[in-house]
């Protein structure tokens, strides 16, 4: 069993100002998209110029934050929301959902594409290969916060989390950081190193994220208030990831079929 490295969730504390590592991880993702996006925008097949990346990141950040919060409330706290709609705005209590954030980015890119005279899918194709950096960083933030830990286990790398009880658990946050972050980033960087048909990069990103998330859910504890939704193993994360696998495969298929 490995020892959980108890890192203070607060990275910087200046009087009443407290900056948490989890918040900094979001910043890491946005900064990475900004700088790497500048490089991607210099490619001949980019739909926008490098100077447009700054606004793209702003739109994307709004999509992630608003979509992530709304998605979390609707997907995971819907009954609480019905009883108390004001909880939607209590972001200081925590709660973000990747699937909602992804939908938020799609909406944000739809609006920004109108300003840039290109299509939403062209913009999504541009940023999709960069998104895994933010995903991986976010999972590291979950690990530091000792949240979203895995199911109990006896594997040698199991950890006892401070708020996860006395038994060792899978460090599922690290599994996700490696799969949804590092591995997905490598896959997309290799795939997009050459011009690809519109929708194909997004299809690859959505498909593999859905597969990785579905897999990790077998090791991750489901939300306590939801539990397993069917068969004593199916989780909300798997239900939300299944359409991603299907849609990702369809996007990739139709992207290449148009060239046939």
C-alpha positions in Angstrom: 0.0 0.0 0.0 1.2 3.5 -0.9 1.1 6.4 1.5 -1.2 9.2 0.5 0.8 12.4 0.2 -1.3 14.8 2.3 -0.8 18.0 0.3 -2.5 21.1 1.6 -5.4 21.8 -0.8 -4.7 25.5 -0.4 -1.8 26.4 -2.6 -1.5 30.1 -1.7 -2.9 31.9 1.4 -2.6 35.6 1.7 -4.7 36.8 4.6 -8.4 36.1 3.8 -7.4 35.2 0.2 -7.1 31.4 -0.3 -6.1 29.9 -3.7 -6.8 26.2 -3.9 -4.8 23.8 -6.0 -8.0 22.7 -7.8 -8.6 26.2 -9.0 -5.0 26.5 -10.2 -5.4 23.3 -12.2 -8.2 25.0 -14.2 -5.8 27.9 -14.8 -3.1 25.5 -16.0 -5.6 24.1 -18.5 -6.6 27.5 -19.9 -2.9 28.7 -20.0 -1.9 25.6 -21.9 -4.7 26.0 -24.4 -3.6 29.7 -24.9 0.1 29.0 -25.6 -0.3 25.7 -27.5 -3.3 27.1 -29.3 -1.1 29.9 -30.6 1.2 27.2 -32.2 -1.7 25.2 -33.6 -3.2 28.4 -35.1 -0.1 28.9 -37.1 -0.6 25.7 -39.1 -1.8 26.3 -42.7 -5.1 24.4 -42.1 -6.1 26.4 -38.9 -9.5 28.1 -39.2 -8.3 31.1 -37.2 -5.2 33.2 -36.8 -3.0 33.2 -33.6 -4.3 36.5 -32.4 -7.8 35.1 -32.2 -6.7 32.5 -29.6 -7.1 34.9 -26.7 -10.8 35.4 -27.3 -11.2 31.7 -28.0 -9.8 30.8 -24.6 -12.2 33.3 -23.0 -15.2 31.8 -24.7 -14.0 28.3 -23.8 -13.4 29.2 -20.2 -16.9 30.5 -19.9 -18.2 27.4 -21.5 -16.3 25.1 -19.2 -17.3 26.9 -16.0 -21.0 27.5 -16.8 -21.5 24.2 -18.5 -19.6 22.3 -15.9 -21.7 23.8 -13.1 -25.0 23.4 -14.8 -24.2 19.9 -15.9 -23.2 18.9 -12.4 -26.4 20.2 -10.9 -28.6 18.6 -13.6 -26.8 15.3 -13.9 -25.9 14.7 -10.3 -28.0 17.0 -8.1 -31.3 17.3 -10.0 -33.6 16.5 -7.1 -31.8 19.0 -4.9 -32.0 21.6 -7.7 -35.8 21.1 -8.0 -36.2 21.7 -4.3 -33.8 24.6 -4.2 -33.0 26.1 -7.6 -30.7 28.8 -6.1 -28.1 26.0 -5.4 -27.1 26.3 -9.1 -25.3 29.6 -8.2 -23.5 28.3 -5.0 -20.3 27.5 -6.9 -18.3 27.9 -3.7 -19.8 24.7 -2.4 -18.1 22.9 -5.3 -19.4 20.6 -8.0 -18.4 20.5 -11.7 -19.2 17.9 -14.3 -16.9 17.2 -17.3 -19.8 16.2 -19.5 -21.6 19.5 -18.8 -18.3 21.4 -19.4 -17.9 19.7 -22.7 -21.4 20.7 -23.8 -20.7 24.2 -22.6 -17.6 24.4 -24.7 -19.6 23.3 -27.8 -22.1 26.1 -27.2 -19.4 28.7 -26.6 -17.5 27.6 -29.8 -20.8 27.9 -31.8 -21.1 31.5 -30.8 -17.4 32.3 -31.4 -17.4 30.6 -34.8 -20.0 33.1 -35.9 -17.5 35.9 -35.1 -14.7 34.1 -36.9 -16.6 33.1 -40.0 -15.8 29.5 -39.6 -17.7 26.5 -38.3 -18.1 25.3 -34.7 -16.5 21.9 -35.6 -13.4 23.6 -37.0 -12.8 25.4 -33.7 -13.5 22.3 -31.7 -11.0 20.3 -33.8 -8.5 23.0 -33.0 -8.8 22.9 -29.3 -9.7 19.2 -28.8 -6.0 18.0 -28.9 -5.2 20.5 -26.1 -8.1 19.8 -23.8 -6.4 16.7 -22.2 -3.9 19.0 -20.4 -6.8 20.6 -18.5 -8.4 17.2 -17.9 -5.3 15.7 -16.5 -4.6 18.8 -14.3 -8.1 18.7 -13.0 -7.8 15.1 -11.9 -4.6 15.9 -10.1 -6.6 18.6 -8.3 -9.1 16.0 -7.3 -6.3 13.9 -5.9 -4.9 16.7 -3.9 -8.4 17.5 -2.6 -8.8 13.8 -1.6 -12.1 13.5 -3.5 -13.5 11.2 -6.2 -11.3 8.4 -4.9 -11.7 4.8 -6.0 -13.2 1.6 -4.7 -11.6 -0.4 -1.9 -8.7 -2.6 -3.1 -5.8 -4.7 -2.0 -3.5 -3.8 -4.9 0.0 -2.6 -3.8 -0.6 0.9 -5.0 -3.9 1.3 -3.1 -4.1 4.4 -0.8 -5.9 5.3 2.4 -7.5 8.7 1.7 -8.1 11.1 4.6 -11.8 11.2 4.1 -12.2 7.8 2.5 -12.4 5.6 5.5 -9.7 3.2 6.9 -9.5 0.9 3.9 -7.1 1.3 1.0 -8.7 2.5 -2.3 -7.8 2.8 -5.9 -6.2 6.2 -6.7 -8.7 6.5 -9.5 -8.0 10.2 -9.9 -4.4 9.3 -11.0 -5.8 6.6 -13.4 -7.9 9.4 -15.0 -5.0 11.8 -15.1 -2.9 9.3 -17.0 -5.6 8.1 -19.4 -7.8 11.1 -20.0 -4.8 13.5 -19.6 -1.4 12.1 -20.7 -2.4 9.3 -23.0 -5.2 11.1 -24.7 -2.9 14.1 -25.2 -0.3 11.9 -26.9 -2.9 10.2 -29.1 -4.4 13.5 -30.3 -1.0 15.2 -30.8 0.1 12.3 -33.0 -3.2 12.1 -34.9 -3.4 15.9 -35.6 0.2 16.3 -36.6 -1.1 16.1 -40.2 -4.2 17.7 -41.8 -7.3 15.7 -40.9 -10.9 16.1 -42.2 -13.2 18.3 -40.2 -14.9 16.5 -37.3 -12.2 13.7 -37.2 -10.0 15.2 -34.4 -13.1 15.9 -32.3 -14.4 12.4 -33.0 -11.1 10.8 -31.8 -11.0 13.0 -28.7 -14.7 12.3 -27.7 -14.4 8.5 -28.5 -11.3 7.9 -26.5 -12.3 10.1 -23.6 -15.6 8.2 -23.4 -13.8 4.8 -23.5 -11.2 5.9 -20.8 -13.9 7.3 -18.5 -16.1 4.3 -18.9 -13.2 2.0 -18.0 -12.0 4.0 -15.0 -15.6 4.0 -13.6 -15.1 0.4 -12.7 -12.5 1.5 -10.2 -14.0 4.8 -9.1 -16.6 5.1 -6.3 -19.9 6.3 -7.6 -21.4 9.4 -6.1 -22.8 8.5 -2.7 -26.2 9.9 -3.3 -26.6 8.1 -6.6 -24.7 4.8 -6.1 -24.9 2.1 -8.8 -27.8 2.7 -11.2 -28.1 -0.8 -12.5 -26.5 -4.3 -12.4 -24.6 -3.3 -9.2 -21.9 -1.7 -11.3 -23.3 0.8 -13.8 -22.6 4.4 -12.8 -23.8 7.8 -13.9 -20.4 8.4 -15.3 -20.7 5.4 -17.6 -24.2 6.4 -18.7 -22.9 9.8 -19.7 -19.8 8.4 -21.4 -21.7 5.8 -23.5 -23.1 8.4 -25.9 -19.7 10.0 -26.2 -18.3 6.7 -27.5 -21.1 6.4 -30.0 -21.0 10.1 -31.1 -17.2 10.1 -31.3 -17.2 7.0 -33.5 -19.9 8.5 -35.8 -18.0 11.8 -36.1 -14.9 10.0 -37.2 -16.8 7.8 -39.6 -18.7 10.6 -41.3 -15.6 12.8 -41.4 -13.8 10.3 -43.5 -16.8 9.1 -45.4 -17.2 12.6 -46.9 -13.7 12.2 -48.4 -14.5 8.9 -50.0 
